[in-house]
Each structure stands twice: as C-alpha cells, then as structure tokens.
C-alpha cells in the first residue's frame, strides 16, 4: 500500500532553512557547484549546525506519535543528491526524523510542491519563494540570521502572521499604496461586511487550524498551536479582518492592530517560532527578535518599473 500525504500538514524546506549552510553557500556563490559539492562531501561526517527553521520543524514533528502521523517535513532543495547525504546525516545527528527529500541540483524545486501537497515552503532563495507563491503555494524567504525563540515555549508552536498580502489578498494594500491611509480606511469601512479574498498563507492557517482540531486541546507531549494576527491595521479597518476570519471559520488566538506601531516590540512579547510578513522593513526589524520569513507577494513586492 502506497504512502499518502492526504490530510497531513506538509512542510517543504530547503537545506539552508533547516541547517546553517551559510559558509558553504558563500563558496557556491563565489565559485561553482563542483567546489560546493566537494566541500559538502568532505564534511559528510561533520553534522551541520541547526538553522533558523529547525526549532519549528522539531516542534511540528512532535505531533507525530505512533500511528498518528499528522505532520510531514520534506527536504526540497537545489542541492545535488550527494550534498543531500549531509543533510540527512545532519538530521539524524540532531535526532530529527526526516524520511523524504527531493534534490534538484540547481533546478528550481517548486515544481514538486503539488506532488507533495505542500502547505508551506521555506527557503533562503527569493526567486524560488516568488515562483512558489506565483504557483499558488504558501512560501517565505527565511532570514538565516534571525533570532531563535522556540526554546521559550517547548510545548507550544507560536506562529504570527501579517494580514494584508499574507493571510488576506493585497486588495486593501493596493488602495493604501495608491491613495493613502484615508482612502484605505474608507475602502475597508464600506466593505466591512465583504470578506477579504484569501492571501497566499490562508492554506497554511487552515492546515494549522485542522492540525489543532485533530489533536484536541493538547496533542502528543502536550503540544499546542497558538496563532496571532499582527497587522498595521487599526480601528475601524480592523473589523473587516476579523469578519473575514470568522467567514473562513478559522480562529486566531491573538490579534494585534498596531496602527503603525513597530511590530518587533510586540513580537518580542509574543515570542513566535515564526513570523510571516510581506514587507521587508517589518521583516528586517522582526528578524532581530524572532525567526522571520519574507512573503514575496503583493504590491509591495512587485518589481519596480524601470521607466
């Protein structure tokens, strides 16, 4: 009987997001893949240090106990298959149970996300993230040097999301960018009863909600999931966001409507295992206090016109 990923929360992750391969990557960028491959092969017996997404993956896999395998983590990497050996050996050293991997030796890996039924792709490569989002899958460019906070809450996965262009579409953000705050507030007030179209990360929020529902209040080892909406919206524009989540039938545990206040100070208190935002300014400040992923979507990430 073949193995099925149906109904599982599936996270695809690049080797650089899971492990600290920054030194090796610098060689790859300044040389060629043969030098990179040789270095990885020479270091085959040397386990890599954990990367920015390792604590999140470790916590997610704690939901798997016995026959209850609710989470699948798959390595999806531009690495060559030989370098992939070091990835799996490093995972084994750190007692991380990973069984599946796809290594493409430089070819964009997002083509395999549909076969994996992936709910999330984490990568340090911006082009791969942009292509993944364009293909309709949640994805974020990780900040490899982000602060790690997972140890603060070992039995709770905490994930924080921006709203517009992340959980929701960038419909309202486009109004703000083109016409300013007053027009944005007016637009959202007039459409308060109309749910926002979904953004790229709605499928991940749905999958997390489903995982928590399947597991009950407390899953294996007492693991829980706590989610937060962290947005620059403020009253009265907050109402449409809340009504949209209600329409989707999805609860978030915390909602922060900050109206321009710095998100980083609030994230410092929430201590997420990951924070997802579409704007690099928010990501740059958040990375100093929490693991951070840049969602390369929406009007804020469109290529600037050369004209």
Secondary structure, 3 states (H helix, E strand, C coil): CCCCCCCCEEEEECHHHHECCHHHHHHHHHCCHHHHHHHHHHCCCCCCCECCCHHHHHHHHCCCECCECCEEEEEEECCCHHHHHHHHHHHHHCCCCCCEEEECCCCCHHHHHHHHCCCEEEECCHHHHHHHHHCCCCEEEECCCCCCCHHHHCCEEEEEECCECCCECCHHHHHHHHHCHHHHHHHHHHCCCCCCCECCCHHHHHHHHHHHHHHCCCCHHHCEEEEEEEECCCCCCHHHHHHHHHHHCCCCCEEEECCCCCHHHHHHHHCCCEEEECCHHHHHHHCCCCCEEECCCCHHHCCCCCC
